[in-house]
Amino acid sequence: MAYYLFTGNYSREAIQGLIDHPQDREAAARKLIEAAGGKLHSLFIALGPTDVYALIELPDDVDMVATSMVVGAAGSITNGQAIKLLTMSDFSAAMQKAGSVAATYAAPQD
């Protein structure tokens, strides 16, 4: 399973819908993510330039793209971005790999 930080902003129409009909958007997000084989760890609404932050676990990048496409097609979230996150275990493996291949790379010469 892979971890992602999804961020986005509610569209004007979505904000009006939330004002007119307050609703549990965490339940809607959870249902979509679980249908894609994943888990919603946290969903936050934030003050600032970005409205929505979600910590999501999904089987792979294809599932994240599919989930993002569904949300984007609905039109309620704009500027959606999915940022892939690495666990410390994954990062440790990357550091070890970097150490084993570093000698093969030559930096540009001045």
Helices and strands as residue ranges (DSSP letters): E 2-10, H 12-20, H 25-35, E 39-45, E 52-58, H 61-74, E 77-85, H 88-101, G 102-104
